[in-house]
Amino acid sequence: MAPKTSKQFEEIRQKSQQKIETVAFELFAKRGYTNTSISQIAKAAEISKGLLYNYYDSKEDLLLRLIEHAIEEAEHALEAFHAENLPATERIRLIAESSITMVKANPQYWQFMTALALQSDVAEQIAPLVRKKTDMALQAICPLFEELGYENPQLEAFAFGALLDGLMLHFISLGSAYPLEEMKDYILKKYLNSDMMNPIKSEKNEK
């Protein structure tokens, strides 16, 4: 048998990491982060504990990798937001539709991720990472609401995020029983006609 090439070794490494992260993700979500040990993860992934430590420094490192991958997936889904020369209303529509498409594509994954992120011990550890990503998102989204004439663009960006989060959480919980598309359209009406839905801007235009 010919010796494996560096490319083959890298493919094996990536498959091993993917299996570890899939197993760890499910155990963290179902059993709880604190109640899941490295030994349990290694056993479920059918590898040795020592091999697992070749990929991750600790259980905390593995947790952060999982969260980072989720954030990367969310950012990838929102790439259309960065399209140039689009009006604020169109970018807001793209953000909403991309977010919903992402969750619809793999609801079980996001159900597990939500269950994991809501665990108090996990929330404390990932808080700095989440805060950093939230600040970056706000810096990108606030100018859209400023363009639409909102008096407090940052507050409106938070409100928009809360509406989307609530919509996706309800869909994850209720599945097909939840009127996802209808709720998306309902939320977007608030922003697609900014003069009608933003009384502050409307009042300024009337003066």
Backbone bond lengths (Angstrom), bond angles and torsions (degrees), N, CA, C in turn:
res aa  C-N    CA-C-N  psi(-1)  N-CA   C-N-CA  omega(-1)  CA-C   N-CA-C  phi
1 M - - - 1.473 - - 1.534 109.18 -
2 A 1.313 115.33 130.42 1.464 119.79 -179.21 1.521 110.24 -69.03
3 P 1.340 116.98 145.22 1.473 119.58 178.43 1.519 110.94 -64.48
4 K 1.314 115.74 149.30 1.470 120.72 -178.36 1.528 110.07 -71.27
5 T 1.317 115.12 144.43 1.464 120.98 176.92 1.519 109.22 -83.08
6 S 1.323 115.95 166.73 1.464 120.52 178.50 1.530 110.79 -61.31
7 K 1.329 116.17 -32.94 1.470 119.98 178.46 1.524 110.29 -66.31
8 Q 1.329 117.02 -41.53 1.462 120.64 179.04 1.521 111.32 -66.29
9 F 1.323 116.60 -39.50 1.466 120.23 176.95 1.524 110.61 -62.22
10 E 1.330 116.28 -40.10 1.461 119.94 -179.96 1.524 110.56 -66.88
11 E 1.334 117.21 -38.21 1.464 120.73 177.71 1.523 110.71 -64.26
12 I 1.330 116.76 -40.80 1.467 121.24 177.82 1.525 110.17 -63.89
13 R 1.320 115.18 -42.54 1.469 120.63 179.48 1.529 111.04 -61.23
14 Q 1.331 115.77 -44.97 1.465 120.07 -178.82 1.525 111.50 -65.17
15 K 1.333 116.74 -39.85 1.461 120.08 178.34 1.523 110.93 -65.23
16 S 1.337 116.35 -40.14 1.461 120.33 178.66 1.519 111.08 -63.62
17 Q 1.324 116.25 -44.40 1.459 120.30 179.39 1.527 110.94 -64.13
18 Q 1.319 116.46 -40.80 1.458 119.92 179.27 1.522 110.95 -62.03
19 K 1.334 116.42 -41.15 1.461 120.10 179.19 1.517 110.82 -66.57
20 I 1.316 116.98 -43.25 1.471 121.23 178.68 1.522 110.18 -59.85
21 E 1.323 116.35 -47.08 1.467 120.10 -176.30 1.524 111.44 -68.12
22 T 1.323 116.91 -36.81 1.466 119.85 177.42 1.521 110.71 -63.23
23 V 1.325 116.04 -46.41 1.465 121.22 179.45 1.521 111.05 -64.71
24 A 1.325 116.47 -47.00 1.464 120.77 -179.00 1.523 110.85 -61.21
25 F 1.310 115.81 -42.04 1.462 121.39 -179.48 1.527 110.98 -58.67
26 E 1.318 116.54 -47.10 1.463 120.50 -178.91 1.531 111.55 -67.78
27 L 1.329 116.56 -40.23 1.469 119.55 178.74 1.530 111.60 -66.42
28 F 1.322 116.48 -43.34 1.466 120.32 178.74 1.528 110.55 -60.18
29 A 1.340 115.95 -42.69 1.467 120.28 -176.92 1.526 111.79 -70.50
30 K 1.340 116.96 -39.29 1.467 120.78 -173.92 1.529 112.95 -87.47
31 R 1.336 117.00 -42.30 1.458 121.16 -175.40 1.528 112.80 -95.67
32 G 1.343 115.54 -21.70 1.452 120.36 -174.67 1.519 109.89 100.97
33 Y 1.318 116.00 144.18 1.463 120.47 -177.03 1.525 111.65 -62.75
34 T 1.326 116.74 -46.81 1.466 120.80 -177.63 1.519 111.55 -64.27
35 N 1.329 117.00 -35.33 1.464 121.40 -176.05 1.524 113.63 -84.45
36 T 1.306 117.06 1.43 1.464 120.82 179.53 1.522 109.29 -109.27
37 S 1.317 116.37 127.35 1.465 121.03 -179.06 1.521 111.11 -103.05
38 I 1.322 115.03 162.72 1.468 121.03 175.14 1.530 110.04 -59.15
39 S 1.329 116.21 -39.49 1.473 120.52 179.88 1.518 111.36 -61.14
40 Q 1.338 117.23 -40.94 1.458 121.23 179.04 1.525 111.18 -66.32
41 I 1.314 116.12 -38.85 1.464 120.14 178.55 1.525 110.45 -65.39
42 A 1.326 116.01 -45.55 1.463 120.50 179.96 1.527 110.85 -61.64
43 K 1.312 116.80 -42.57 1.462 120.76 179.77 1.526 111.09 -63.21
44 A 1.336 116.56 -45.46 1.460 120.44 -179.24 1.534 111.33 -66.44
45 A 1.336 116.45 -31.26 1.460 120.75 179.34 1.524 112.14 -84.91
46 E 1.333 115.54 -4.31 1.467 122.36 178.20 1.531 112.16 61.47
47 I 1.329 114.78 43.66 1.460 120.73 175.64 1.524 107.90 -134.64
48 S 1.314 116.59 170.28 1.457 120.16 177.78 1.526 109.94 -80.50
49 K 1.312 115.17 155.86 1.461 120.61 177.62 1.523 110.23 -62.38
50 G 1.336 116.14 -37.22 1.458 120.32 179.26 1.515 112.44 -63.65
51 L 1.344 116.82 -39.95 1.462 119.78 178.68 1.517 110.99 -64.87
52 L 1.329 116.16 -39.02 1.462 119.13 178.98 1.527 110.31 -59.36
53 Y 1.345 116.26 -39.97 1.464 120.27 179.70 1.529 112.25 -70.64
54 N 1.318 117.52 -12.61 1.463 119.78 173.18 1.526 111.44 -71.78
55 Y 1.334 114.38 -24.44 1.461 119.95 -178.06 1.525 113.13 -100.01
56 Y 1.317 117.11 -32.10 1.463 121.52 -175.28 1.525 109.91 -133.45
57 D 1.310 116.18 138.74 1.459 120.78 -178.82 1.524 112.42 -70.16
58 S 1.333 116.28 -30.57 1.462 120.50 -174.69 1.522 109.28 -166.16
59 K 1.308 115.88 175.58 1.459 120.25 175.95 1.537 109.85 -64.35
60 E 1.325 116.06 -35.70 1.463 120.83 178.69 1.530 110.69 -64.07
61 D 1.332 116.09 -40.18 1.457 120.85 178.14 1.524 110.51 -63.26
62 L 1.322 116.90 -41.58 1.462 121.83 178.34 1.523 110.47 -63.40
63 L 1.324 117.36 -41.99 1.464 121.41 178.20 1.525 110.70 -60.35
64 L 1.322 116.85 -46.78 1.462 120.33 -178.45 1.524 111.05 -64.15
65 R 1.329 117.28 -35.48 1.471 120.03 176.91 1.526 110.06 -62.13
66 L 1.332 116.73 -41.85 1.467 120.89 179.82 1.525 110.80 -62.14
67 I 1.329 116.20 -44.79 1.460 120.48 -179.33 1.521 110.66 -67.00
68 E 1.325 116.69 -41.66 1.458 120.31 178.66 1.526 111.53 -61.32
69 H 1.330 117.05 -39.92 1.460 120.33 178.72 1.530 111.12 -65.05
70 A 1.330 116.51 -38.64 1.469 120.04 178.39 1.521 110.40 -64.42
71 I 1.327 116.07 -41.87 1.464 120.48 179.25 1.524 110.39 -65.85
72 E 1.330 116.19 -41.34 1.466 119.90 177.83 1.522 111.52 -61.58
73 E 1.328 116.42 -39.26 1.471 119.96 178.90 1.520 110.42 -65.37
74 A 1.338 115.82 -40.70 1.459 119.79 178.51 1.525 110.71 -65.27
75 E 1.326 117.00 -41.58 1.459 120.27 179.30 1.530 110.72 -65.63
76 H 1.328 116.06 -37.78 1.468 119.84 178.59 1.526 110.51 -63.55
77 A 1.323 116.31 -38.88 1.467 120.71 -179.95 1.521 111.64 -65.99
78 L 1.330 116.40 -23.74 1.462 120.60 -176.61 1.524 112.72 -100.53
79 E 1.317 117.01 13.97 1.463 119.65 -178.05 1.522 111.98 -59.14
80 A 1.323 116.42 -32.79 1.467 119.81 -179.31 1.525 111.26 -61.67
81 F 1.334 115.95 -22.61 1.460 120.34 179.57 1.520 111.41 -60.95
82 H 1.325 116.79 -28.89 1.458 121.13 -175.40 1.526 112.81 -85.12
83 A 1.331 116.11 3.67 1.462 118.38 177.67 1.533 110.08 -58.94
84 E 1.310 116.13 138.56 1.453 120.06 -174.88 1.527 111.86 -82.33
85 N 1.320 114.49 159.41 1.460 123.06 173.00 1.527 113.51 59.85
86 L 1.311 117.37 33.89 1.451 120.95 174.97 1.526 108.73 -109.54
87 P 1.325 117.33 139.95 1.472 119.40 178.13 1.527 111.22 -67.51
88 A 1.315 115.71 162.39 1.464 121.02 -176.73 1.522 112.15 -57.96
89 T 1.332 117.10 -41.26 1.460 119.62 -178.65 1.529 111.52 -62.39
90 E 1.334 116.59 -38.05 1.462 120.03 -179.83 1.526 110.86 -69.37
91 R 1.315 117.01 -37.91 1.462 119.97 178.35 1.524 111.36 -67.32
92 I 1.310 116.05 -37.58 1.464 119.74 177.57 1.525 110.00 -64.79
93 R 1.334 116.28 -40.55 1.465 119.83 177.60 1.529 110.63 -62.20
94 L 1.327 117.22 -42.16 1.455 121.36 -179.94 1.530 111.77 -63.85
95 I 1.318 116.55 -39.43 1.464 120.64 178.35 1.522 109.85 -60.73
96 A 1.334 116.23 -48.74 1.466 120.90 -178.53 1.525 111.21 -63.16
97 E 1.317 117.15 -48.06 1.462 120.34 -176.34 1.527 111.93 -68.10
98 S 1.340 117.41 -38.53 1.469 120.37 178.77 1.521 110.86 -65.89
99 S 1.322 116.96 -40.79 1.461 120.98 179.71 1.524 110.83 -62.51
100 I 1.317 115.99 -43.83 1.462 120.63 -178.29 1.535 110.85 -69.14
101 T 1.323 116.68 -41.09 1.465 120.38 177.88 1.523 110.75 -59.67
102 M 1.313 116.38 -41.06 1.455 121.52 -179.76 1.527 111.16 -61.47
103 V 1.320 117.57 -46.00 1.465 121.34 -178.57 1.528 111.04 -70.62
104 K 1.320 117.62 -39.19 1.467 120.98 179.11 1.524 111.34 -63.51
105 A 1.322 117.13 -31.83 1.457 120.94 -177.07 1.523 112.44 -68.31
106 N 1.340 117.24 -28.87 1.468 120.48 -178.21 1.525 110.18 -152.00
107 P 1.335 117.81 69.42 1.469 120.40 -175.80 1.521 113.73 -61.87
108 Q 1.353 117.58 -34.34 1.463 119.00 -179.07 1.521 111.12 -65.44
109 Y 1.322 116.94 -39.58 1.462 120.87 177.94 1.520 110.53 -58.40
110 W 1.330 116.68 -47.51 1.459 119.95 -177.18 1.526 111.73 -74.17
111 Q 1.321 116.51 -25.16 1.463 119.61 173.04 1.528 109.67 -65.31
112 F 1.327 115.99 -46.02 1.464 120.46 177.00 1.532 110.84 -63.18
113 M 1.330 116.66 -42.72 1.456 120.09 -178.63 1.527 111.29 -63.40
114 T 1.317 116.41 -39.07 1.459 120.11 177.36 1.515 110.99 -64.60
115 A 1.334 116.43 -45.42 1.467 120.82 178.61 1.519 110.87 -60.59
116 L 1.320 116.64 -37.74 1.465 121.34 179.79 1.523 111.16 -69.97
117 A 1.317 116.87 -48.07 1.463 121.11 -175.86 1.523 112.99 -65.82
118 L 1.341 116.88 -25.61 1.466 120.41 -178.57 1.531 112.94 -83.38
119 Q 1.322 117.78 -6.73 1.462 119.94 176.20 1.529 108.84 -71.30
120 S 1.323 117.34 130.00 1.464 121.51 -172.55 1.526 112.82 -58.52
121 D 1.338 117.14 -40.38 1.455 119.22 -178.79 1.526 111.49 -69.48
122 V 1.325 116.41 -31.62 1.461 120.63 177.60 1.528 109.94 -73.86
123 A 1.324 116.10 -45.74 1.464 120.82 -178.39 1.526 111.25 -55.58
124 E 1.323 116.01 -39.25 1.462 120.15 -179.59 1.528 111.43 -65.33
125 Q 1.324 116.92 -40.33 1.464 120.51 -176.89 1.524 112.90 -73.95
126 I 1.331 116.50 -34.86 1.459 118.96 -175.85 1.526 112.42 -93.31
127 A 1.340 117.37 -1.53 1.466 121.10 -176.11 1.532 113.13 -53.57
128 P 1.342 119.87 -46.71 1.471 118.97 -179.59 1.529 112.93 -60.97
129 L 1.328 117.02 -41.08 1.458 121.21 179.78 1.522 110.93 -66.25
130 V 1.325 116.61 -45.45 1.463 120.88 -179.94 1.523 110.84 -64.00
131 R 1.337 115.69 -40.34 1.460 120.01 179.38 1.527 110.96 -61.84
132 K 1.322 115.91 -43.48 1.463 120.56 -179.85 1.520 110.82 -61.39
133 K 1.326 117.26 -45.25 1.463 121.24 -179.29 1.529 111.34 -69.15
134 T 1.327 116.41 -35.35 1.464 119.88 178.37 1.524 110.66 -65.39
135 D 1.321 116.39 -42.78 1.465 120.52 178.11 1.524 110.94 -61.27
136 M 1.333 116.66 -40.67 1.462 120.35 179.35 1.520 110.75 -65.03
137 A 1.333 116.55 -40.34 1.467 120.84 179.64 1.527 110.74 -65.31
138 L 1.325 115.95 -41.50 1.461 119.85 179.86 1.526 111.22 -63.96
139 Q 1.324 116.84 -40.34 1.458 120.62 178.82 1.514 111.58 -61.79
140 A 1.324 116.22 -30.32 1.461 120.20 -179.60 1.525 112.05 -83.51
141 I 1.337 116.58 -35.04 1.462 120.77 -172.52 1.528 112.82 -89.51
142 C 1.325 117.65 -34.36 1.469 120.19 -177.16 1.532 113.56 -53.02
143 P 1.346 119.15 -41.92 1.469 118.88 179.11 1.524 113.87 -59.19
144 L 1.336 117.14 -25.76 1.463 119.62 178.90 1.527 110.31 -66.16
145 F 1.316 116.10 -44.00 1.463 119.76 -179.42 1.526 111.25 -75.39
146 E 1.309 115.91 -25.93 1.460 119.44 172.67 1.521 109.78 -67.10
147 E 1.334 116.29 -41.49 1.466 121.55 177.48 1.527 111.24 -62.15
148 L 1.325 115.76 -34.16 1.467 119.89 -179.82 1.520 112.65 -80.85
149 G 1.325 117.27 -3.74 1.458 120.76 173.82 1.506 116.17 90.50
150 Y 1.320 118.51 17.32 1.458 120.09 179.50 1.521 110.35 -73.18
151 E 1.309 115.76 139.93 1.461 121.52 -177.01 1.530 111.29 -65.62
152 N 1.338 117.14 -35.87 1.463 121.80 179.54 1.528 108.49 -126.63
153 P 1.333 117.71 83.39 1.475 121.05 -176.60 1.524 113.30 -58.97
154 Q 1.323 117.36 -37.57 1.461 119.49 -178.97 1.519 111.37 -64.96
155 L 1.324 115.43 -43.61 1.462 119.51 179.13 1.528 110.46 -63.51
156 E 1.331 116.62 -38.86 1.458 120.58 179.55 1.530 110.53 -67.75
157 A 1.329 116.92 -35.43 1.463 120.45 177.25 1.527 110.57 -64.27
158 F 1.331 116.36 -40.88 1.461 120.35 176.17 1.535 110.36 -63.12
159 A 1.323 116.15 -42.57 1.459 120.57 -178.84 1.533 110.79 -64.52
160 F 1.324 116.25 -41.98 1.457 121.17 178.61 1.530 110.37 -61.75
161 G 1.325 116.29 -44.28 1.457 120.63 177.68 1.514 112.20 -61.94
162 A 1.332 115.99 -40.00 1.465 120.25 179.58 1.529 111.17 -65.70
163 L 1.324 116.32 -37.98 1.468 119.92 177.93 1.527 110.93 -63.47
164 L 1.323 116.24 -45.10 1.466 119.69 179.26 1.522 111.75 -66.31
165 D 1.333 116.33 -42.31 1.467 119.99 178.56 1.524 110.68 -59.65
166 G 1.335 115.73 -44.87 1.463 120.05 179.89 1.511 112.00 -63.47
167 L 1.333 115.92 -42.09 1.459 120.36 178.68 1.527 111.09 -59.83
168 M 1.333 116.05 -46.42 1.464 119.51 -176.73 1.523 112.14 -71.62
169 L 1.328 117.13 -34.27 1.463 120.37 177.21 1.528 111.01 -64.77
170 H 1.329 116.22 -41.23 1.460 119.74 178.11 1.529 111.23 -65.53
171 F 1.329 116.20 -39.50 1.463 119.32 178.42 1.529 110.84 -64.59
172 I 1.330 116.66 -42.60 1.462 121.10 178.38 1.520 110.91 -60.31
173 S 1.339 115.97 -38.28 1.468 120.68 -177.75 1.525 112.99 -77.29
174 L 1.340 116.76 -40.06 1.458 120.94 -171.88 1.527 114.26 -102.76
175 G 1.321 116.78 -16.90 1.461 119.53 179.21 1.514 112.94 64.67
176 S 1.314 116.92 -137.89 1.458 122.04 -174.93 1.528 113.18 -65.93
177 A 1.323 117.48 -14.97 1.466 120.64 178.45 1.523 111.74 -73.45
178 Y 1.327 116.54 -15.69 1.464 120.34 -178.28 1.530 109.78 -90.10
179 P 1.341 118.60 130.73 1.473 121.77 -178.77 1.529 111.31 -76.52
180 L 1.305 116.71 72.70 1.462 122.48 -171.21 1.522 112.75 -60.29
181 E 1.323 117.42 -53.29 1.464 120.56 -176.61 1.524 111.43 -64.49
182 E 1.327 116.07 -39.81 1.463 119.33 179.32 1.525 111.09 -64.09
183 M 1.327 116.88 -40.11 1.462 120.70 179.07 1.522 110.95 -69.11
184 K 1.325 116.40 -37.08 1.459 119.21 176.90 1.528 110.09 -60.70
185 D 1.334 116.39 -47.65 1.465 120.43 179.51 1.524 110.86 -62.37
186 Y 1.307 116.75 -37.77 1.466 121.20 179.78 1.531 110.51 -62.54
187 I 1.327 115.50 -44.20 1.468 119.81 179.96 1.526 110.91 -66.65
188 L 1.329 116.75 -42.93 1.459 120.45 -176.58 1.527 112.71 -66.39
189 K 1.327 117.42 -27.40 1.464 119.58 177.96 1.522 111.41 -59.00
190 K 1.313 116.16 -26.60 1.460 121.08 179.73 1.519 111.67 -65.37
191 Y 1.345 116.57 -27.06 1.455 120.30 -173.97 1.528 114.77 -116.90
192 L 1.314 118.44 -22.14 1.457 119.99 -176.76 1.522 112.53 -72.26
193 N 1.331 116.89 -22.30 1.463 120.92 173.54 1.515 106.93 -124.13
194 S 1.322 115.52 79.65 1.462 120.33 -171.42 1.521 113.12 -64.98
195 D 1.331 118.73 -34.14 1.457 119.89 -179.87 1.517 111.14 -64.67
196 M 1.341 115.63 -36.89 1.461 119.66 -179.10 1.525 111.31 -76.33
197 M 1.335 116.68 -40.37 1.449 120.68 -170.89 1.521 113.84 -94.09
198 N 1.341 118.53 -10.85 1.450 121.36 179.55 1.528 109.23 -110.46
199 P 1.324 118.18 95.29 1.461 120.65 -175.42 1.513 113.31 -60.55
200 I 1.325 118.61 -30.90 1.460 121.29 -179.30 1.515 110.30 -64.04
201 K 1.345 115.05 -47.12 1.454 119.49 179.67 1.530 111.20 -67.03
202 S 1.335 115.92 -39.68 1.466 119.87 -179.99 1.515 111.34 -61.55
203 E 1.339 116.11 -43.04 1.467 119.88 179.83 1.517 111.10 -62.60
204 K 1.349 116.63 -39.43 1.463 119.59 179.50 1.514 110.71 -65.79
205 N 1.337 116.07 -39.29 1.466 119.90 -178.87 1.521 111.98 -67.50
206 E 1.347 117.10 -30.68 1.440 120.72 -177.33 1.524 112.17 -75.65
207 K 1.360 116.01 -23.80 1.472 120.16 -176.84 1.528 111.60 -79.08
